[in-house]
Amino acid sequence: TLTDLNSTNATRLNGKRLEPDKATPMNDGDALSFGKVACTFKKA
């Protein structure tokens, strides 16, 4: 899961802003962004 801890720049999963303090399920290949940083989640 991914949780935004009420960050200033928001956390996005597949382009959608996460609700603060709420765990959100993640899937292999999901796109994550934290402010200006972007990455792709890959399940090991």
Secondary structure as the mmCIF struct_conf table of DSSP 4:
data_model
#
loop_
_struct_conf.conf_type_id
_struct_conf.id
_struct_conf.beg_label_comp_id
_struct_conf.beg_label_asym_id
_struct_conf.beg_label_seq_id
_struct_conf.end_label_comp_id
_struct_conf.end_label_asym_id
_struct_conf.end_label_seq_id
STRN STRN1 LEU A 2 LEU A 2
BEND BEND1 ASN A 6 ASN A 6
BEND BEND2 THR A 8 ASN A 9
STRN STRN2 THR A 11 LEU A 13
TURN_TY1_P TURN_TY1_P1 ASN A 14 GLY A 15
STRN STRN3 LYS A 16 ARG A 17
HELX_LH_PP_P HELX_LH_PP_P1 LEU A 18 GLU A 19
TURN_TY1_P TURN_TY1_P2 PRO A 20 ASP A 21
STRN STRN4 THR A 24 THR A 24
TURN_TY1_P TURN_TY1_P3 ASP A 28 GLY A 29
STRN STRN5 ALA A 31 PHE A 34
TURN_TY1_P TURN_TY1_P4 GLY A 35 LYS A 36
STRN STRN6 VAL A 37 THR A 40
#
